[in-house]
Amino acid sequence: MDNLQKYTPTDKMSDLIADNYSLLQVMSRFGLSLGVGEKTVREVCESNGVDCHTFLTIVNFMTEGFVHIGDDEGNLSIPALIDYLRQSHLYFLDFSLPAIRSKLLEAIDYSEDDISFLILKFFDDYMGEVRRHMEYEDETVFKYVEKLLHDDLPSGYQIGTYSKHHDQVGETLTELKNILIKYCPEKVNVNLLNVALSDIYACEEGLEWHSKVEDYLFVPAILSLERRLRDGEK
């Protein structure tokens, strides 16, 4: 499959994953499991009740780095986008970040070196920052959008408020990487620490893409919905 060509509903789902294994995360966040056989992307999505257009828009965006002309935000399924983003939150908060913390605990000797405690404290503070950011989205932003979907346009809040304060939560991981690379304690399990550092790189990239999906797909779709409601359109 040609990486320069946009994925389509008639492509086999197995070919899509073989072509770009990182899209396994997109599948799982849409509730799509493996065992797809020879089914096309459309067939897999339809059999699982997933909006195919929204799935492919995210897949192509993450593969090619831009939104194609014709991927009009008005055609995206906002409920599907919210489900995808919520599942992303669960992945980072309940799996990815705790797994990295466990590997750091196992890799580094915390009995003597002050820098060891600094690394763990830095990571714990970072996890708290990510949790607060994502809980704000879950409890405030998504609930606001769900009201919009029921033709309720609440006063005192709009998606632009969220957009202006939308931090790139992946940036802080750069500092942790630098601490580990430049000031790594002497008493470490090198292999375990290398695995933890590789996971940090992958998590940083994942969080960056998560933010980009919100900024370039989710926020424009909500802005369009807000406009339609203000103009009295359905």
Residue pairs with C-beta under 8 A, 6 or more apart in sequence:
1 7
1 11
1 15
1 16
1 18
1 19
3 19
3 20
3 63
6 60
6 64
6 68
7 16
7 41
7 56
7 59
7 60
7 63
8 41
8 56
9 40
9 41
9 42
9 45
9 52
9 56
10 40
10 41
10 42
11 40
11 41
12 36
12 38
12 39
12 40
12 41
13 27
13 32
13 36
13 39
13 40
13 41
13 43
13 44
14 36
14 37
14 38
16 23
16 41
16 59
17 23
17 24
17 27
17 36
20 63
22 62
23 59
23 62
23 63
25 91
25 206
26 55
26 58
26 59
26 62
26 84
27 33
27 34
28 87
28 91
29 83
29 84
29 87
29 88
29 91
30 45
30 48
30 50
30 55
30 80
30 83
30 84
30 87
31 48
31 50
31 83
31 87
32 44
32 45
32 48
32 50
32 55
36 44
39 47
41 52
41 55
41 56
42 52
44 50
45 51
45 52
45 55
46 52
50 80
51 76
51 77
51 80
53 75
53 76
53 77
54 76
54 77
54 80
54 81
54 84
55 80
57 67
57 71
57 76
57 217
58 84
58 213
58 217
60 68
60 71
61 67
61 71
61 212
61 213
61 216
61 217
62 209
62 213
67 216
67 217
73 217
73 220
73 221
73 223
73 224
74 221
74 224
76 217
76 221
78 145
78 149
78 221
78 222
78 225
79 149
81 217
81 218
81 221
82 142
82 145
82 146
84 213
85 137
85 142
85 210
85 213
85 214
85 218
86 138
86 142
88 210
89 134
89 137
89 138
92 130
92 134
92 203
92 206
92 207
92 210
93 127
93 130
93 131
93 134
96 199
96 203
96 206
97 127
97 130
97 203
99 199
100 123
100 196
100 199
100 200
100 203
101 120
101 123
101 124
101 127
103 192
103 193
103 195
103 196
103 199
104 119
104 120
104 123
104 193
104 196
105 120
106 189
106 192
107 188
107 189
107 192
107 193
107 195
107 196
108 116
108 119
108 120
108 185
108 187
108 188
108 189
108 193
109 116
109 185
109 187
109 188
110 116
110 117
110 120
111 187
112 187
113 185
113 186
113 187
115 179
115 183
115 185
116 185
116 187
118 179
119 176
119 179
119 180
119 185
122 175
122 176
122 179
123 176
126 172
126 173
126 176
129 169
129 172
130 169
130 207
133 167
133 169
137 162
137 214
140 157
140 162
141 159
141 162
144 154
144 157
144 159
145 159
145 222
145 225
147 153
147 154
148 222
148 225
148 226
148 229
149 225
151 229
151 234
153 226
153 229
153 230
158 226
159 219
159 222
159 223
159 226
160 223
162 219
163 215
163 219
166 211
166 214
166 215
166 219
168 207
168 208
168 211
169 207
169 211
170 203
170 204
170 205
170 206
170 207
170 208
170 210
170 211
173 200
173 203
173 204
173 207
174 204
176 200
177 197
177 200
177 201
177 204
180 193
180 197
180 200
181 197
184 193
228 234
